[in-house]
Amino acid sequence: MRKLFVGEDDNEVINQFENEKMREVDEDLGKEVPKQEIKRGWNEWAGSGVNEDKHVKKVERSENIRKQRIEDLKKQRADNKLRGVVLNTEDRDKKFASKYWVKDLPHPFKTVEQYKRAMDVPLGKEWTTLQSHKRLIQPEILTKAGEIIKPLRYLKDVAPKTLDTLVQHRLNKREKRPAAKF
């Protein structure tokens, strides 16, 4: 840890870091635990000459309960006992992984359980026989290398005839090439 910080007094740097960490944690947890507004109500008199001790005690009690909740949340943090360390426990990983989550159930599956069971099956050679591994990883459509595959949808700007002539031109150009030498 000392190698990470440069300074005359390492403890001073770590203490500054800890103070900054506590301030950030207090701000974050302070947003999670809202302040409760104590309003005057029944059994409280208002006006001049009224003793406000009851109201002040209620406000203090509410603030003490809020501070206690914040302290309990601090103790639940993973980096609570780690000095000089802040663990990022936000939903950052979920945000990055969300683009890989399946939003709708794929075609052949009827329930979520079926899909989960299919995804739990390992595909590696280490867990299945060689024949079943080859069958599982075999592509559905086989084409020769270099074969031109027409697109499924045409662009709005390009007419189908133009696209066919481009493909034909490419095929004619390919025939004139000499065979590859190995």
Secondary structure, DSSP 8 states (H G I E B T S, - for coil): -TTT--SS-HHHHHHHHHHHHHHHHHHHHHHHS--------TT---STT---HHHHHHHHHHHHHHHHHHHHHHHHSTTSS-TT-----STHHHHHHGGGS-SS--TT-SSHHHHHHHHHS--STTTS-HHHHHHHH--SS---TT-----SS--SSS-HHHHHHHHHHHHHHHHTS-----
